[in-house]
Amino acid sequence: GPAAGAATAAGAANGPTRAFVMARHRQFGFLILKAFKNKKGLHGQLPGGKIDPTDASPAAGAARELFEETGIDLRDALDRLRPACFEDGTSVFKGR
């Protein structure tokens, strides 16, 4: 199964609005989804999307999106998700 993934959130001043998962399989590497959008054409993207008001946290939103888009279910294993940090050590998850 997938190794622990990293979840990150992009947000506005009032908190994150989108969450993404960088899922890594020990043998096969990182999961990138193939997507098509009219403006971008065919491209790769991370699983993720909008955090819903019913999501308990950005991690819960990221896990829900991962499940919806791939069938990989970490909704009951949020401890396997780690916030992604920027080079300066800050993380949107931590609100820093």
C-alpha positions as CSV (number, residue, x, y, z in Angstrom):
1,G,0.0,0.0,0.0
2,P,1.0,3.6,-0.1
3,A,3.6,4.9,2.3
4,A,2.8,7.9,4.6
5,G,1.8,10.8,2.4
6,A,2.4,14.5,3.0
7,A,-0.6,16.7,2.9
8,T,-0.4,20.4,2.4
9,A,-3.0,23.2,2.2
10,A,-3.1,26.4,0.3
11,G,-5.1,29.1,1.9
12,A,-6.3,32.6,2.5
13,A,-5.9,34.7,5.6
14,N,-8.8,32.9,7.3
15,G,-7.3,29.5,6.8
16,P,-6.6,26.9,4.1
17,T,-9.2,26.4,1.4
18,R,-7.5,23.6,-0.6
19,A,-5.6,20.5,0.4
20,F,-3.4,18.1,-1.6
21,V,-1.6,14.8,-0.9
22,M,1.8,13.8,-2.1
23,A,1.4,10.0,-1.8
24,R,4.5,7.9,-2.1
25,H,4.6,4.1,-2.7
26,R,7.8,2.5,-1.5
27,Q,8.3,0.6,-4.7
28,F,6.6,2.8,-7.4
29,G,7.3,6.3,-6.2
30,F,4.9,9.3,-6.1
31,L,1.3,9.3,-7.3
32,I,0.5,11.9,-10.0
33,L,-2.9,11.9,-11.5
34,K,-3.4,12.5,-15.2
35,A,-5.9,15.3,-15.8
36,F,-7.3,17.3,-18.6
37,K,-8.6,20.9,-18.4
38,N,-9.5,23.1,-21.3
39,K,-7.1,25.9,-20.4
40,K,-4.2,23.6,-19.4
41,G,-4.8,20.6,-21.6
42,L,-3.4,17.2,-20.5
43,H,-1.3,17.6,-17.3
44,G,-0.3,15.9,-14.1
45,Q,-1.6,16.9,-10.7
46,L,-1.6,15.8,-7.1
47,P,-4.8,14.4,-5.6
48,G,-6.6,17.0,-3.7
49,G,-9.0,19.9,-3.9
50,K,-11.3,22.1,-1.9
51,I,-11.7,21.7,1.8
52,D,-15.4,21.3,2.6
53,P,-16.9,23.0,5.6
54,T,-17.8,19.5,7.0
55,D,-14.1,18.5,6.9
56,A,-12.7,18.4,10.5
57,S,-9.3,19.6,9.4
58,P,-7.2,20.3,6.3
59,A,-5.8,16.7,6.8
60,A,-9.3,15.3,6.8
61,G,-10.1,17.2,3.6
62,A,-6.9,15.9,2.0
63,A,-7.7,12.4,3.0
64,R,-11.3,12.7,1.6
65,E,-10.1,14.1,-1.7
66,L,-7.5,11.3,-1.9
67,F,-10.2,8.7,-1.4
68,E,-12.6,10.4,-3.9
69,E,-10.0,10.6,-6.6
70,T,-8.1,7.4,-6.2
71,G,-9.9,5.0,-3.8
72,I,-6.9,5.1,-1.4
73,D,-8.6,5.4,2.0
74,L,-6.6,7.2,4.8
75,R,-9.7,8.9,6.3
76,D,-9.4,6.8,9.4
77,A,-5.6,7.0,9.4
78,L,-4.9,10.7,9.4
79,D,-1.8,10.1,11.5
80,R,-0.2,8.7,8.3
81,L,-0.4,12.2,6.8
82,R,2.3,14.8,7.6
83,P,2.1,18.5,6.8
84,A,4.4,19.6,4.1
85,C,6.8,22.4,5.1
86,F,8.4,25.0,3.0
87,E,12.2,25.4,3.0
88,D,12.0,28.0,5.8
89,G,10.2,25.5,8.1
90,T,6.8,27.1,7.9
91,S,3.7,25.1,7.1
92,V,0.3,26.3,6.1
93,F,-1.1,23.4,8.2
94,K,0.3,24.9,11.3
95,G,-0.9,28.4,10.3
96,R,2.7,29.8,10.5
